[in-house]
Structure formats: C-alpha cells, structure tokens
C-alpha cells in the first residue's frame, strides 16, 4: 500500500509561503545593495567635486561659480542623506523579513518532520505486514507438508 501523507496540501502551502517570504527577502537585499551602490556613487561625486573645488580655489575662481559648485554639492549631499535614511529603513525591513522567512521555514520544517515520521511509521507497518504474510505462508506450507 503506497504512503499517503494527509497533510500534503498543507505542506505544499507551507513551501509556497516560505518561497514567497524568501523572494521578498531577496528583493529587499537587492534594493539594499542598490541603495548602497547609489550612496557610494554619490560619495565619489562629492569627493571629486571637493577635489575640483580645491584646485579651482588655488587657481582662482569667480565667486558666482564657486557658489554654483557649492549649491550642487549641497544637492548631492542632501540626496545622499535621503538615501542614507532609505537604507536605514530598508535594513529595518530586512530584519523584519528575515523573521518572517525564518518563521515560514520553521513551519514548513515542522510539517516535513511530521511527514518523515509518518513515512517511517508506514514503512515499519508495511514491513510488519510483509513479515506476517511471510509467516502465514510458511505456516500454511508447513501444514500442507504434514
């Protein structure tokens, strides 16, 4: 008799939910990496602008140009602050999503363990039935020989 796990649909649901939480976590990781990359790029822009401004100050630059350069740097710095805040929010969401994923995985693993135990019980019972059938056949043959 083949093994049938009565909670198979629930197990498939748990696997699906775990996969969904995993994909959501991966999306957050991707967004976090993208924001970090944007921050790094802005840091490079700021460093380059500061270096360029230092050179221009040494060479002499009209005040209007200097003011435009500094306003540009201020916009970049403001954008960097916004990205830093977004990164902090994403990191918080990642922590929350890790918890959701771990809970979903634990629920799936619990059902898989139950399935494994029921399968082992089924195998033992099947072996017992086969042994009993073999014993009965042996006894029947022995009785017919007499």
C-alpha positions as CSV (number, residue, x, y, z in Angstrom):
1,X,0.0,0.0,0.0
2,X,1.6,3.3,-1.0
3,X,2.3,6.0,1.5
4,X,-0.1,8.9,1.6
5,X,0.5,12.0,3.7
6,X,-2.9,13.5,4.6
7,X,-1.3,17.0,5.1
8,X,0.4,17.2,1.7
9,X,-1.7,20.2,0.6
10,X,-0.8,22.0,3.8
11,X,2.9,21.1,3.2
12,X,2.7,22.5,-0.3
13,X,1.1,25.6,1.0
14,X,3.9,26.0,3.6
15,X,6.5,25.5,0.9
16,X,4.8,28.2,-1.2
17,X,4.7,30.6,1.7
18,X,8.3,30.0,2.6
19,X,9.3,30.6,-1.1
20,X,7.3,33.9,-1.1
21,X,9.0,35.1,2.0
22,X,12.4,34.1,0.6
23,X,11.7,36.0,-2.6
24,X,10.6,39.1,-0.6
25,X,13.8,38.9,1.4
26,X,15.9,38.6,-1.8
27,X,14.1,41.7,-3.2
28,X,14.9,43.7,-0.1
29,X,18.6,42.5,-0.2
30,X,18.7,43.7,-3.9
31,X,17.2,47.1,-3.0
32,X,19.6,47.5,-0.1
33,X,22.6,46.7,-2.4
34,X,21.3,49.2,-5.0
35,X,20.9,52.0,-2.4
36,X,24.4,51.2,-1.0
37,X,25.8,51.5,-4.6
38,X,24.0,54.8,-5.1
39,X,25.4,56.1,-1.8
40,X,28.9,55.0,-2.9
41,X,28.5,56.7,-6.3
42,X,27.4,60.0,-4.6
43,X,30.4,59.8,-2.2
44,X,32.6,59.6,-5.2
45,X,30.8,62.6,-6.8
46,X,31.3,64.6,-3.6
47,X,34.9,63.7,-3.3
48,X,35.6,64.6,-6.9
49,X,33.7,67.9,-6.5
50,X,35.7,68.8,-3.4
51,X,38.9,68.0,-5.1
52,X,37.9,70.0,-8.1
53,X,36.9,72.9,-5.9
54,X,40.2,72.9,-4.1
55,X,42.0,73.1,-7.4
56,X,39.8,75.9,-8.6
57,X,40.3,77.9,-5.4
58,X,44.0,77.6,-5.9
59,X,43.8,78.8,-9.5
60,X,41.2,81.5,-8.6
61,X,37.6,81.2,-9.5
62,X,34.8,83.8,-9.6
63,X,32.6,83.7,-6.5
64,X,29.4,83.0,-8.6
65,X,31.0,79.8,-10.0
66,X,32.1,78.8,-6.5
67,X,28.6,79.4,-5.2
68,X,27.1,77.3,-8.0
69,X,29.6,74.5,-7.3
70,X,28.7,74.6,-3.6
71,X,25.0,74.5,-4.3
72,X,25.5,71.5,-6.5
73,X,27.4,69.8,-3.7
74,X,24.7,70.6,-1.2
75,X,22.1,69.0,-3.5
76,X,24.3,65.9,-3.8
77,X,24.8,65.8,0.0
78,X,21.0,66.2,0.5
79,X,20.4,63.3,-1.9
80,X,22.9,61.2,0.0
81,X,21.2,61.9,3.3
82,X,17.9,60.8,1.8
83,X,19.5,57.6,0.5
84,X,21.0,57.0,3.9
85,X,17.6,57.3,5.5
86,X,16.2,55.0,2.9
87,X,19.0,52.5,3.6
88,X,18.2,52.5,7.3
89,X,14.5,51.9,6.5
90,X,15.5,49.0,4.2
91,X,17.7,47.5,6.8
92,X,14.8,47.5,9.3
93,X,12.6,45.9,6.7
94,X,15.3,43.3,6.0
95,X,15.4,42.4,9.8
96,X,11.6,42.1,9.8
97,X,11.6,40.0,6.6
98,X,14.3,37.7,8.0
99,X,12.0,36.9,10.9
100,X,9.0,36.2,8.6
101,X,11.2,34.0,6.5
102,X,12.5,32.1,9.5
103,X,9.0,31.5,10.9
104,X,7.7,30.3,7.5
105,X,10.7,27.9,7.1
106,X,10.2,26.6,10.7
107,X,6.5,25.9,10.0
108,X,7.5,24.0,6.7
109,X,10.2,22.1,8.5
110,X,7.8,21.0,11.2
111,X,5.4,19.6,8.7
112,X,8.2,17.9,6.8
113,X,9.4,16.3,10.0
114,X,5.8,15.1,10.7
115,X,5.7,13.7,7.2
116,X,9.1,11.9,7.7
117,X,7.9,10.4,10.9
118,X,4.6,9.2,9.4
119,X,6.5,7.7,6.4
120,X,8.9,5.8,8.8
121,X,5.9,4.5,10.7
122,X,4.3,3.5,7.4
123,X,7.5,1.7,6.4
124,X,7.7,-0.2,9.7
125,X,4.0,-1.2,9.5
126,X,4.4,-2.3,5.9
127,X,7.4,-4.4,6.9
128,X,5.4,-5.9,9.8
129,X,2.6,-6.8,7.4
130,X,5.0,-8.4,4.9
131,X,6.6,-10.4,7.8
132,X,3.2,-11.5,9.0
133,X,2.2,-12.6,5.4
134,X,5.5,-14.5,5.1
135,X,5.0,-16.2,8.4
136,X,1.5,-17.2,7.5
137,X,2.7,-18.6,4.2
138,X,5.4,-20.5,5.9
139,X,2.9,-22.0,8.4
140,X,0.5,-22.9,5.6
141,X,3.2,-24.7,3.7
142,X,4.3,-26.5,6.8
143,X,0.7,-27.6,7.5
144,X,0.3,-28.9,3.9
145,X,3.5,-30.9,4.1
146,X,2.3,-32.9,7.1
